[in-house]
Amino acid sequence: MSLFDTSPISAAASHGRQAPLAERMRPHTLAEYVGQEHLLGPGKPLRLAIEGDDPTSMIFWGPPGTGKTTLAKIIAQMTQASFIEFSAVMSGIKEIKNVMVEAEKAASFGSRTILFVDEIHRFNKAQQDAFLPYVERGTIRLIGATTENPSFEINAALLSRCRVYTLVALTEEQVVGLLQRALTDVERGLGTSGVEADEEALATIASYSSGDARNALNALDVAAKLAEGRGEKLITKPLAAEAMQRRVLLYDKKGEQHYDIISALHKSVRNSDPDAAMYWLGRMLEAGEDPMYCARRIVRMAIEDIGLAAPEALNLCLSARDAMHFLGHPEGELALAQAVVYLALAPKSNAVYTAYGAVKADIEATAAEPVPLHLRNAPTKLMKSLDYGKEYQYAHDVEGRVADMECLPKGLAGRQYYHPTNEGREKLLAQRMEEIARIKAEKRK
């Protein structure tokens, strides 16, 4: 690969009509670029950086099909820099170092190089470190693209040398506009085919693509070929749906979408919203999430947020897990849906959750005191002679089945961790605790 032979011109120039529609319709200028007004509008940060020829390296973070690669190519063209496109999936340290050597040679002749690394989050720490000295010296201007949160996936040292720009999914209206442009573009689009599309068809493609322009354009291409193959000139809603097959759900089982959606599910349950809870569960399952992962998290919700206010919730969730395991996809998903609806509508209590947190805090902060003598087991004469078990009161032998006996270590005597709420069954537990306290107080008198 030679730096001096590389150009930021669209691949459509070399592949012509054989290239996918999304590649042919790739914008060449900022005027053609659609979306990201928060970055590229007049006076916005990225626009100013491009127009001011700011040499700072940058990371584009956003979902697929939002124009990360396109933007990098436009920047290279506007700044008259050589453009090297690098894939983190296909390349290793050897390739990185070879490109860096050529970039240094180019820099010595006054040539500027933009190194675009797609899916930069897939590079490991050592591979990312290989860029550092060249970025630091300005030998290259690194532009990385990632669908994953850079805070988690990019080395701190490299991240500190780059400016992060967050790209957002295109709106349905913006996607429809791109589709209309592709239908009428004679040079790069479908303008010469004579194929048209009704508004419902375009809206269907835009809706199903979930803001992914690449997916939407390629779906339009498939729909146009289906129409031509059937001797038709109009793409209708049924034909568009056939081309799309199913909605694109932005999701990564190990990425930010995974954590964001499970967070949304948990918080919807906690906020007693069964509709939102079912929606977020469905989003995960339909995107291919492991249903047993969902089941484990649902069991956790029963313990953390429902607790003893509705103790039967835990058994129901464990039964839903077993049903999912027994029935599999898709029938078992209804059991999980049933569980989240129940949890959302159940009375809520995190009393045990917070109580156990306080217990752990005391264990960490206080001395590990020995067990009080009256609570110790005394199976031998020696232990009995040392007063193990002395003054222990067997609860079943005392009135009220409650003995006035301290069971915590001396340094924590009288500590109360569990504070029941007045929700559901826990209201009865609160009454029982008051009764126990009254019995102990009477015995002290």
KEMI-346870 format. One record per residue (C-alpha): residue number from 1; z, x, y; residue in one letter; chain. Coordinates in Angstrom, 2 decimals, always signed. Each point is the difference from the previous one (the first is absolute). Layout:
BEGIN
- NUM/Z/X/Y/a/A
...
***
This chain:
BEGIN
- 1/+0.00/+0.00/+0.00/m/A
- 2/-0.95/+1.39/+3.41/s/A
- 3/+1.70/-1.11/+3.16/l/A
- 4/-3.20/+0.51/+1.95/f/A
- 5/-1.97/-2.42/-2.20/d/A
- 6/+2.49/-2.85/+0.25/t/A
- 7/-0.48/-2.89/+2.41/s/A
- 8/+2.07/-3.07/+0.77/p/A
- 9/-3.08/-2.21/-0.28/i/A
- 10/+0.45/-3.05/-2.21/s/A
- 11/-0.90/+0.32/-3.65/a/A
- 12/-2.50/-2.79/+0.56/a/A
- 13/-2.28/+2.55/+1.65/a/A
- 14/-0.34/+1.93/-3.24/s/A
- 15/+0.23/-2.87/-2.47/h/A
- 16/-1.92/-2.61/+1.98/g/A
- 17/-0.27/-3.43/-1.51/r/A
- 18/+1.54/+1.21/-3.26/q/A
- 19/+3.42/+0.43/+1.57/a/A
- 20/+2.51/-2.87/-0.25/p/A
- 21/-0.14/-2.45/+2.90/l/A
- 22/+3.45/+1.09/+1.21/a/A
- 23/-1.21/+3.60/+0.24/e/A
- 24/-3.24/-0.95/+1.76/r/A
- 25/+1.90/-2.10/+2.55/m/A
- 26/+2.54/+2.71/+0.75/r/A
- 27/+0.33/+0.20/+3.84/p/A
- 28/-1.34/+3.12/+1.70/h/A
- 29/+1.71/-0.50/+3.36/t/A
- 30/+3.21/-1.42/+1.41/l/A
- 31/-2.07/-2.82/+1.51/a/A
- 32/-0.95/-1.13/-3.52/e/A
- 33/+3.51/+0.47/-1.39/y/A
- 34/+1.92/-3.22/-0.64/v/A
- 35/+3.77/-0.37/-0.01/g/A
- 36/+2.98/+2.22/+0.91/q/A
- 37/+0.02/-1.11/+3.63/e/A
- 38/+3.63/+1.17/+0.22/h/A
- 39/-1.29/+3.55/-0.45/l/A
- 40/-3.56/-0.10/+1.33/l/A
- 41/+0.14/-2.48/+2.86/g/A
- 42/-0.38/+1.27/+3.59/p/A
- 43/+2.91/+2.26/+0.86/g/A
- 44/+1.38/-0.05/-3.55/k/A
- 45/+1.32/+3.24/-1.57/p/A
- 46/-2.70/+0.81/-2.54/l/A
- 47/-2.79/-0.93/+2.41/r/A
- 48/+1.41/+2.35/+2.61/l/A
- 49/+0.40/+2.78/-2.59/a/A
- 50/-3.63/-0.35/-1.12/i/A
- 51/-1.44/-0.19/+3.49/e/A
- 52/+2.19/+2.89/+1.14/g/A
- 53/-1.12/+2.12/-2.97/d/A
- 54/+3.62/+0.47/-1.07/d/A
- 55/-0.05/+2.59/-2.84/p/A
- 56/+3.25/-1.26/-1.59/t/A
- 57/-0.16/-0.64/-3.74/s/A
- 58/+0.71/-3.56/-1.07/m/A
- 59/+0.78/-2.32/-2.87/i/A
- 60/-1.59/-3.44/-0.28/f/A
- 61/+2.30/-2.32/-1.91/w/A
- 62/-1.17/-3.46/-0.98/g/A
- 63/-1.25/-2.28/-2.78/p/A
- 64/-3.42/+0.47/-1.64/p/A
- 65/-3.11/-0.98/+1.91/g/A
- 66/+1.46/+0.30/+3.51/t/A
- 67/-2.33/+2.80/+1.13/g/A
- 68/+1.98/+3.21/-0.50/k/A
- 69/-2.96/+2.06/-1.26/t/A
- 70/-2.36/-1.56/+2.52/t/A
- 71/+2.33/+0.84/+2.87/l/A
- 72/+0.24/+3.63/-1.13/a/A
- 73/-3.81/+0.28/-0.08/k/A
- 74/-0.32/-1.55/+3.45/i/A
- 75/+2.55/+2.47/+1.39/i/A
- 76/-1.95/+2.90/-1.50/a/A
- 77/-3.22/-1.30/+1.53/q/A
- 78/+1.51/-0.59/+3.43/m/A
- 79/+1.67/+3.42/+0.09/t/A
- 80/-3.05/+1.79/-1.47/q/A
- 81/+2.07/+1.48/-2.80/a/A
- 82/-1.12/+0.95/-3.49/s/A
- 83/+1.26/-2.61/-2.46/f/A
- 84/+1.30/+0.83/-3.48/i/A
- 85/+0.98/-2.93/-2.19/e/A
- 86/+2.55/+0.81/-2.67/f/A
- 87/+1.41/-2.22/-2.74/s/A
- 88/+3.56/+0.61/-1.14/a/A
- 89/-0.92/-1.56/-3.33/v/A
- 90/-2.79/+2.50/-0.74/m/A
- 91/+1.23/+3.22/+1.64/s/A
- 92/+2.65/+2.65/-0.56/g/A
- 93/+1.44/+3.07/+1.76/i/A
- 94/-3.01/+2.16/-0.90/k/A
- 95/-2.36/-2.37/+1.79/e/A
- 96/+2.38/-0.25/+2.95/i/A
- 97/+0.13/+3.76/+0.45/k/A
- 98/-3.80/+0.34/-0.28/n/A
- 99/-0.48/-2.58/+2.74/v/A
- 100/+2.63/+1.69/+2.17/m/A
- 101/-1.79/+3.37/-0.28/v/A
- 102/-3.26/-1.59/+1.14/e/A
- 103/+1.79/-1.81/+2.82/a/A
- 104/+1.41/+3.31/+1.27/e/A
- 105/-3.48/+1.52/-0.04/k/A
- 106/-1.34/-2.97/+1.92/a/A
- 107/+2.84/+0.26/+2.53/a/A
- 108/-0.89/+3.63/+0.65/s/A
- 109/-3.44/-1.22/+1.14/f/A
- 110/+1.53/-2.64/+2.26/g/A
- 111/-0.66/-2.90/-2.35/s/A
- 112/+2.64/-2.71/-0.43/r/A
- 113/+0.76/-1.53/-3.36/t/A
- 114/+1.51/-3.35/-0.87/i/A
- 115/+1.30/-0.13/-3.55/l/A
- 116/+0.34/-3.58/-1.17/f/A
- 117/+2.23/-0.43/-3.05/v/A
- 118/-0.23/-3.42/-1.62/d/A
- 119/+3.10/-1.17/-1.90/e/A
- 120/+1.94/+2.99/+1.28/i/A
- 121/+3.18/-1.42/-1.56/h/A
- 122/-1.37/+0.99/-3.41/r/A
- 123/+0.31/+3.69/+0.84/f/A
- 124/+3.23/+1.55/-1.27/n/A
- 125/+2.36/+2.08/+2.16/k/A
- 126/-1.70/+3.31/-0.75/a/A
- 127/-3.43/-1.39/+0.80/q/A
- 128/+1.22/-1.52/+3.27/q/A
- 129/+1.71/+3.29/+0.92/d/A
- 130/-3.36/+1.78/-0.36/a/A
- 131/-1.23/-1.78/+3.16/f/A
- 132/+2.97/+1.01/+2.16/l/A
- 133/-1.04/+3.44/+1.32/p/A
- 134/-3.53/-1.18/+0.81/y/A
- 135/+1.21/-3.12/+1.78/v/A
- 136/+2.59/+2.11/+1.86/e/A
- 137/-2.62/+2.51/+1.18/r/A
- 138/-2.50/-2.70/+0.89/g/A
- 139/-2.57/+1.33/-2.47/t/A
- 140/-0.58/-3.57/-1.11/i/A
- 141/+0.79/-3.42/+1.34/r/A
- 142/+1.42/-1.90/-2.92/l/A
- 143/-0.52/-3.75/-0.24/i/A
- 144/+1.70/-1.51/-3.02/g/A
- 145/-0.38/-3.55/-1.25/a/A
- 146/+2.62/-1.74/-2.08/t/A
- 147/+0.94/-3.47/-1.15/t/A
- 148/+3.57/+1.18/-0.64/e/A
- 149/+2.83/+0.44/+2.49/n/A
- 150/-0.37/+3.57/+1.34/p/A
- 151/+3.77/+0.27/+0.41/s/A
- 152/+0.32/-0.04/-3.77/f/A
- 153/-3.23/+1.64/-1.13/e/A
- 154/-0.80/+2.76/+2.54/i/A
- 155/+2.02/+3.21/+0.27/n/A
- 156/+2.27/+0.07/+3.03/a/A
- 157/-1.47/+3.32/+1.16/a/A
- 158/-3.57/-1.33/-0.08/l/A
- 159/+1.00/-3.38/+1.41/l/A
- 160/+1.68/+1.66/+2.99/s/A
- 161/-3.32/+1.64/+0.89/r/A
- 162/-1.97/-3.25/-0.15/c/A
- 163/-0.06/-3.18/+2.04/r/A
- 164/+0.29/-3.11/-2.16/v/A
- 165/-2.10/-3.05/+0.88/y/A
- 166/+0.63/-3.27/-1.83/t/A
- 167/-3.09/-2.09/-0.73/l/A
- 168/+0.36/-3.68/-0.85/v/A
- 169/-2.06/-2.32/-2.18/a/A
- 170/-2.85/-1.73/+1.77/l/A
- 171/+0.42/-3.65/+0.90/t/A
- 172/-2.18/-2.59/-1.74/e/A
- 173/-1.87/-0.56/+3.27/e/A
- 174/-0.79/+3.71/+0.26/q/A
- 175/-1.22/+0.10/-3.60/v/A
- 176/-2.22/-3.05/+0.58/v/A
- 177/-1.49/+1.79/+3.01/g/A
- 178/-0.82/+3.05/-2.16/l/A
- 179/-1.62/-2.22/-2.62/l/A
- 180/-2.14/-1.76/+2.60/q/A
- 181/-1.09/+3.36/+1.37/r/A
- 182/-0.97/+1.17/-3.49/a/A
- 183/-2.05/-3.17/-0.61/l/A
- 184/-2.06/+0.49/+3.14/t/A
- 185/-0.29/+3.81/+0.12/d/A
- 186/-3.61/+0.87/-0.86/v/A
- 187/+0.37/+3.78/-0.22/e/A
- 188/+3.20/+0.37/-2.05/r/A
- 189/+0.99/-3.47/-1.09/g/A
- 190/-1.55/-3.05/-1.65/l/A
- 191/-2.13/-1.08/+2.95/g/A
- 192/-3.31/+0.51/-1.82/t/A
- 193/+1.06/-2.01/-3.06/s/A
- 194/-0.05/-3.35/+1.75/g/A
- 195/+3.32/-0.94/-1.64/v/A
- 196/+2.43/-2.01/+2.09/e/A
- 197/+3.57/-1.18/-0.56/a/A
- 198/+1.80/-3.13/+1.13/d/A
- 199/+3.30/+0.21/+1.87/e/A
- 200/+2.09/-1.03/-3.01/e/A
- 201/-1.53/+2.74/-2.12/a/A
- 202/+0.80/+2.69/+2.57/l/A
- 203/+3.51/-1.38/+0.48/a/A
- 204/+0.54/+0.09/-3.78/t/A
- 205/-1.06/+3.64/-0.26/i/A
- 206/+2.13/+0.94/+3.00/a/A
- 207/+3.02/-1.80/-1.41/s/A
- 208/-0.33/+1.46/-3.47/y/A
- 209/-0.48/+3.56/+1.28/s/A
- 210/+3.51/+0.12/+1.57/s/A
- 211/-1.20/+1.97/+3.03/g/A
- 212/-1.98/+2.57/-2.01/d/A
- 213/-3.37/+0.37/+1.74/a/A
- 214/-1.48/+2.12/-2.79/r/A
- 215/+0.86/-2.59/-2.63/n/A
- 216/-1.35/-2.84/+2.15/a/A
- 217/-3.34/+1.70/+0.71/l/A
- 218/-0.55/+0.93/-3.62/n/A
- 219/+0.85/-3.58/-1.04/a/A
- 220/-2.59/-1.26/+2.50/l/A
- 221/-2.53/+2.38/-1.57/d/A
- 222/+0.75/-1.39/-3.47/v/A
- 223/-0.27/-3.58/+1.28/a/A
- 224/-3.35/+0.76/+1.63/a/A
- 225/-1.36/+1.46/-3.23/k/A
- 226/+1.27/-3.02/-1.95/l/A
- 227/-1.78/-2.30/+2.46/a/A
- 228/-3.25/+1.97/-0.16/e/A
- 229/+0.15/+0.12/-3.78/g/A
- 230/+0.16/-3.80/-0.06/r/A
- 231/-2.78/-0.43/+2.53/g/A
- 232/+2.40/-1.18/+2.71/e/A
- 233/+0.31/+1.07/+3.63/k/A
- 234/+3.41/-1.43/+0.85/l/A
- 235/+3.38/+1.38/-1.08/i/A
- 236/+2.34/-2.94/-0.47/t/A
- 237/+3.75/-0.10/-0.52/k/A
- 238/-0.26/-0.35/-3.83/p/A
- 239/-2.42/+2.92/-0.12/l/A
- 240/+2.31/+2.11/+2.19/a/A
- 241/+2.97/-0.81/-2.23/a/A
- 242/-2.06/+0.98/-3.05/e/A
- 243/-0.85/+3.33/+1.62/a/A
- 244/+3.64/+0.71/+0.87/m/A
- 245/+1.38/-1.11/-3.39/q/A
- 246/+3.57/+0.12/+1.27/r/A
- 247/+1.96/+0.80/+3.12/r/A
- 248/+0.75/+3.63/+0.77/v/A
- 249/+3.77/+0.47/+0.11/l/A
- 250/+1.14/+3.12/+1.81/l/A
- 251/+2.58/+1.46/-2.30/y/A
- 252/+1.07/+3.29/-1.48/d/A
- 253/+2.58/-0.04/-2.78/k/A
- 254/+1.53/+3.23/+1.27/k/A
- 255/-0.77/-0.27/+3.68/g/A
- 256/+1.29/-1.70/+3.11/e/A
- 257/-1.48/-3.41/-0.85/q/A
- 258/+2.07/+0.04/-3.19/h/A
- 259/+3.24/+0.56/+1.90/y/A
- 260/-0.87/-2.29/+2.91/d/A
- 261/-0.80/-2.98/-2.20/i/A
- 262/+3.00/+0.34/-2.30/i/A
- 263/+2.11/+0.26/+3.16/s/A
- 264/-1.59/-3.19/+1.30/a/A
- 265/+0.70/-1.75/-3.32/l/A
- 266/+3.65/+1.08/-0.03/h/A
- 267/+0.60/-0.96/+3.62/k/A
- 268/-1.70/-3.38/-0.46/s/A
- 269/+2.36/-0.74/-2.90/v/A
- 270/+2.98/+1.13/+2.05/r/A
- 271/-1.09/-2.26/+2.84/n/A
- 272/-0.26/-3.03/-2.34/s/A
- 273/-3.79/-0.38/+0.44/d/A
- 274/-1.47/-1.00/-3.39/p/A
- 275/-3.57/-0.34/+1.30/d/A
- 276/-0.11/+3.50/+1.46/a/A
- 277/+1.72/+1.38/-3.11/a/A
- 278/-2.66/-1.50/-2.28/m/A
- 279/-2.78/+1.24/+2.29/y/A
- 280/+1.16/+3.63/+0.00/w/A
- 281/+0.60/-0.11/-3.76/l/A
- 282/-3.54/-1.30/-0.44/g/A
- 283/-1.42/+2.71/+2.25/r/A
- 284/+1.56/+2.65/-2.21/m/A
- 285/-0.98/-1.53/-3.32/l/A
- 286/-3.57/-0.86/+1.02/e/A
- 287/-0.50/+3.55/+1.29/a/A
- 288/+0.90/+1.38/-3.44/g/A
- 289/+3.66/+0.95/+0.40/e/A
- 290/+1.94/+0.50/-3.22/d/A
- 291/+1.71/-3.39/-0.52/p/A
- 292/+2.98/+1.70/-1.62/m/A
- 293/+0.57/+1.93/+3.22/y/A
- 294/+0.10/-3.35/+1.82/c/A
- 295/+2.37/-1.33/-2.65/a/A
- 296/+2.38/+2.94/+0.47/r/A
- 297/+0.06/-0.49/+3.75/r/A
- 298/+0.61/-3.74/-0.41/i/A
- 299/+3.01/+0.75/-2.22/v/A
- 300/+1.25/+2.35/+2.71/r/A
- 301/-0.30/-2.81/+2.57/m/A
- 302/+2.13/-2.28/-2.16/a/A
- 303/+2.73/+2.64/-0.10/i/A
- 304/-0.17/+1.17/+3.60/e/A
- 305/-0.62/-3.19/+1.98/d/A
- 306/+1.11/-2.90/-2.20/i/A
- 307/+2.88/+1.56/-1.88/g/A
- 308/+2.89/-2.22/-0.98/l/A
- 309/-1.07/-2.79/+2.34/a/A
- 310/-2.33/-1.05/-2.85/a/A
- 311/+0.82/+2.24/-2.98/p/A
- 312/-2.50/-1.83/-2.20/e/A
- 313/-2.81/+1.54/+2.11/a/A
- 314/+0.30/+3.30/-1.84/l/A
- 315/-0.48/-1.66/-3.39/n/A
- 316/-2.98/-1.98/+1.30/l/A
- 317/-1.65/+3.19/+1.32/c/A
- 318/+0.61/+1.85/-3.26/l/A
- 319/-1.55/-2.95/-1.83/s/A
- 320/-3.01/+0.16/+2.35/a/A
- 321/-0.36/+3.69/-0.80/r/A
- 322/+0.06/-0.76/-3.73/d/A
- 323/-2.52/-2.82/+0.44/a/A
- 324/-2.34/+2.31/+1.90/m/A
- 325/+0.29/+2.61/-2.74/h/A
- 326/-0.55/-2.64/-2.73/f/A
- 327/-2.86/-1.96/+1.59/l/A
- 328/-1.74/+2.76/+1.97/g/A
- 329/-2.58/-0.56/+2.74/h/A
- 330/-0.68/-2.56/+1.41/p/A
- 331/+2.33/-2.56/-1.61/e/A
- 332/+3.15/+2.06/+0.42/g/A
- 333/-0.53/+0.21/+3.74/e/A
- 334/+1.19/-3.59/+0.34/l/A
- 335/+3.39/+1.05/-1.34/a/A
- 336/+0.27/+2.62/+2.74/l/A
- 337/-1.09/-2.55/+2.60/a/A
- 338/+2.66/-2.40/-1.30/q/A
- 339/+2.61/+2.72/+0.34/a/A
- 340/-0.85/+0.91/+3.60/v/A
- 341/-0.01/-3.66/+1.06/v/A
- 342/+3.44/-0.46/-1.56/y/A
- 343/+1.33/+3.13/+1.66/l/A
- 344/-1.39/-1.06/+3.37/a/A
- 345/+1.68/-3.41/-0.23/l/A
- 346/+3.26/+1.21/-1.55/a/A
- 347/+3.16/+0.51/+2.12/p/A
- 348/+0.20/+3.59/+1.20/k/A
- 349/+2.76/+2.57/-0.23/s/A
- 350/-0.02/+3.77/+0.24/n/A
- 351/+3.80/+0.17/-0.37/a/A
- 352/-0.07/+1.91/-3.30/v/A
- 353/-2.74/+2.30/+1.34/y/A
- 354/+2.00/+0.92/+3.09/t/A
- 355/+3.26/+0.17/-1.97/a/A
- 356/-1.43/+2.52/-2.43/y/A
- 357/-1.38/+2.00/+2.94/g/A
- 358/+3.53/+0.15/+1.43/a/A
- 359/+1.34/+1.11/-3.40/v/A
- 360/-2.48/+2.87/-0.14/k/A
- 361/+0.86/+0.99/+3.56/a/A
- 362/+3.72/+0.18/-0.89/d/A
- 363/-0.75/+1.99/-3.14/i/A
- 364/-1.91/+2.48/+2.13/e/A
- 365/+2.55/+0.15/+2.84/a/A
- 366/+3.36/-0.06/-1.81/t/A
- 367/+1.72/+2.17/-2.58/a/A
- 368/-0.58/-0.86/-3.66/a/A
- 369/+3.56/-1.16/-0.60/e/A
- 370/+1.32/-0.30/-3.56/p/A
- 371/+0.28/-3.39/-1.64/v/A
- 372/+3.45/-1.54/+0.78/p/A
- 373/+2.41/+0.52/-2.91/l/A
- 374/+0.46/-3.70/-0.70/h/A
- 375/-3.75/-0.41/-0.59/l/A
- 376/-0.39/+2.93/-2.39/r/A
- 377/-0.49/-0.37/-3.71/n/A
- 378/+2.93/+1.29/-2.13/a/A
- 379/-1.11/+0.38/-3.64/p/A
- 380/+2.43/+2.90/-0.77/t/A
- 381/+3.77/+0.59/+0.30/k/A
- 382/-0.60/+2.88/+2.40/l/A
- 383/-1.93/-2.23/+2.36/m/A
- 384/+2.71/-2.66/-0.17/k/A
- 385/+2.63/+2.64/+0.75/s/A
- 386/-1.97/+0.90/+3.12/l/A
- 387/+0.22/-3.65/+1.14/d/A
- 388/-3.63/-0.79/-0.79/y/A
- 389/-0.26/-3.79/+0.08/g/A
- 390/+3.56/-0.47/+1.27/k/A
- 391/+0.55/-3.17/+2.05/e/A
- 392/-3.44/-1.31/-0.91/y/A
- 393/-0.03/-3.81/+0.16/q/A
- 394/-2.17/-1.84/-2.52/y/A
- 395/-1.64/-2.73/+2.10/a/A
- 396/-0.12/-2.52/-2.84/h/A
- 397/+3.77/+0.11/-0.29/d/A
- 398/+0.79/-0.78/+3.64/v/A
- 399/-0.13/-3.26/+1.90/e/A
- 400/-3.39/-0.78/+1.49/g/A
- 401/-1.59/+2.79/-2.09/r/A
- 402/+0.28/+2.27/+3.06/v/A
- 403/+2.49/+2.90/+0.23/a/A
- 404/+1.20/+1.44/+3.30/d/A
- 405/-1.26/+3.46/-0.93/m/A
- 406/-2.07/+2.48/+2.02/e/A
- 407/-3.08/+1.17/-1.93/c/A
- 408/-1.52/+2.37/+2.56/l/A
- 409/+1.09/+3.62/+0.51/p/A
- 410/+2.88/+0.48/+2.41/k/A
- 411/-2.21/+1.24/+2.83/g/A
- 412/-2.14/-3.13/-0.17/l/A
- 413/+2.72/-2.54/-0.72/a/A
- 414/-0.77/-3.39/+1.51/g/A
- 415/-3.65/+0.83/+0.70/r/A
- 416/-2.35/-3.02/-0.20/q/A
- 417/-3.65/+0.67/-0.68/y/A
- 418/-1.33/-3.38/-1.04/y/A
- 419/-0.14/-2.65/+2.73/h/A
- 420/-1.66/-3.11/-1.45/p/A
- 421/-2.07/-2.26/+2.20/t/A
- 422/+0.16/-3.78/+0.16/n/A
- 423/-3.47/-0.30/-1.60/e/A
- 424/-0.59/-1.68/-3.34/g/A
- 425/+2.29/+0.97/-2.88/r/A
- 426/+1.56/+2.74/+2.10/e/A
- 427/+1.87/-2.65/+1.97/k/A
- 428/+1.91/-0.75/-3.22/l/A
- 429/+0.64/+3.70/-0.53/l/A
- 430/+1.43/+0.24/+3.53/a/A
- 431/+2.36/-2.86/-0.82/q/A
- 432/+1.05/+1.77/-3.22/r/A
- 433/+0.72/+3.21/+1.91/m/A
- 434/+2.19/-1.94/+2.43/e/A
- 435/+1.85/-1.52/-2.96/e/A
- 436/+0.56/+3.44/-1.57/i/A
- 437/+1.32/+1.36/+3.32/a/A
- 438/+2.39/-2.96/+0.29/r/A
- 439/+1.35/+0.51/-3.56/i/A
- 440/+0.65/+3.71/+0.67/k/A
- 441/+1.70/-0.79/+3.31/a/A
- 442/+2.32/-2.51/-1.66/e/A
- 443/+0.98/+2.50/-2.69/k/A
- 444/+0.86/+2.61/+2.63/r/A
- 445/+2.41/-2.51/+1.58/k/A
***
